[in-house]
Amino acid sequence: ADNWSQVRMAGSVLCRRYLLALLGMAEEGSDGEGGEDDEEEEETLFETAVDDLAPMLLPRMCLNRFYIAQGVKLYSQETWRLVFGGGASSQSADD
């Protein structure tokens, strides 16, 4: 028996949780922002994490939207909608 779809599903679940946690941190951080224009702000932990991890996570999540196993495919498509919104542009890639 091939367990690869279970591995992909576990990776998809971890990817969704991590990305949604990062988005939650971004929303919390944007509530109290009031920086001055004269001062150069240091890069936040969120920005560092996104800069480092987004290039690794997003392509894999994107590819899983087209995986043959329906559970992995549908879960990854829903993750894409949660992260990037449910507009028409995200619907065009779903099949």
ABEGO torsion letter per residue (X at the ends): XBAAAAAAAAAAAAAAAAAAAAAAAAAAAAAABABBAABBBBBBAAAAAAAAAAAAAAAAAAAAAABABAAAAAAAAAAAAAAAEABAAAAAABX
